[in-house]
Amino acid sequence: MKIFITGGTGLLGSNIIKILTKQKHIIINSFYGKYPEINTNVESCEMNLMDFEDVKRNIKNYKPDVLIHCAAAIDKKEIELGKDNAWKNMVEGTKVLATIARDINCSFVFISSDWVFDGTSKLIDETSVPFPINFYGIMKLVSEREIAAIENLHYSICRVAALYGINYQIPGNTRSVQTLGWSDLVTYYIKCILHEKPLHVWEGENVNYIATPTYSLDAAKMISIVAENNYIGIFHTFTNESINRLDLAYKVKSIYNSNLPIYITKPDQIIIDEHFNVNVPFACVSNNSYTYDALKYDCSIDSGIADFKKELENVDIAKYKLLDNNYYGY
């Protein structure tokens, strides 16, 4: 099977490549900007998603069986400041990719987000009605709707949530700072432990306090199952349990047998000021039974953190910037 992956140098894309290369598929890693540093048995393709002619030319040239669209703008502050470019990249670009996939009879896997929900519902599942409260979530939801409107397109939508892990294509791009959202929060806590620093837990207004932290390799495995089997539908490819930031800090400490203190704090004022126009969902509590039954895959918060710990014990963590001193909250 030939699989074309956009955003292959990002966290999720690099993890999907790691999983799929083990299955002997032909992988095309599409990227824009910094060239992949680690790309064994993978063909790299530099492609600007905002150059629609370049996109069409590359997809038609490679003629993949499956196109997994991971690429997305992730800096919520920059998105709010540059909405026109973000829309062209994430919404119009997605529609162009999906249309080309349809034209060459290629399955399309779109990576969406739990931020299509507002963070106020007691429980969400794959059939819940989305209601985004920020521009990022709006773009993801509109993209989902644009894909669904394309006739004769074989597609699936895989929503991800609160990802953490290491970047296998560009190790130095591994993120490990605390933000108002949940991405990389586990990595941040682990980094505190590695440096023997107290774990700072953010609380307060406009902080995503409850979420479903998901080890990136678990999400990648679930998405790979969807892609390899040409499944159709909406899938929640994240853990089936939720936790708040404080309890997560205690859980990470327990798995690492750490006695470091935990401080409950508010985000630095500079972070709050920079995100004054970005509404953040407070909680994501999900029932993913449909996805887990369909994919015959299950993962938990505990297993994800434990697996991540084992992975970090087998790699050079300095390469992934886990030994630098870049923190939010210190």
C-alpha angles and dihedrals in degrees: 000000000000112000125189115201124193116205091025092157093058126091098265096035092052091050092050089051090051091054098042096047088062088060093058095245122151104251127197111195110206115199141160123210121000113046118239113263097199115041110143113174091352127114114225124216122186108213133167108219090202091059098076094186090054089050093051092046094052098044092047090047095053096037095200124196091221131023116200110195108205100145114112142142106259105177100098093193093054091045091057091048094048106033097154094056092041091052092049091049101042105029108024091036092051091051091051092050093047093048092051090048089054092048094055094040093249124151114242124215114189121198110218133166145243085240088084081085126071098233096239102094118104091224135004133190138174092285098047117121110254121231112176120198101194136049094253091056091045091054092049092049094046089050090053090052094046090052092049090052095058108102119233093007115144101215147155132194118217114191116202131195141196096348124193133172140091131301108243096189100047106017093187090062092065107125124220109163129110116250137175088265127054105252112124094000092130089050089051092052091048090049090054089053093048088053092042091238126142116266111246114209116199120219133165143075117344094013119129095233104171124041147137106262109209129193106234093231090056091052090045092052092051093047090047090054089053092049098044093049097041091234119183127215142041118315131185100217098189138086119301095228135066132217138177124244095255096050089046090055090053091047093052090047091051094050089050093043088233127164095193116135124252121223121198107215143154123251116272111273091241090060092049092048093049091053099040091126098043115093111209123205110243099212142009113197112170144181107208098175093126093055095044092049093046095048096034088226130124133182136170139202092252095048092047095052092044092050091047090051090053091048092052090052089059101048137062098262092193087068089059093052093246091130097054123098101241109132138158110216099033 
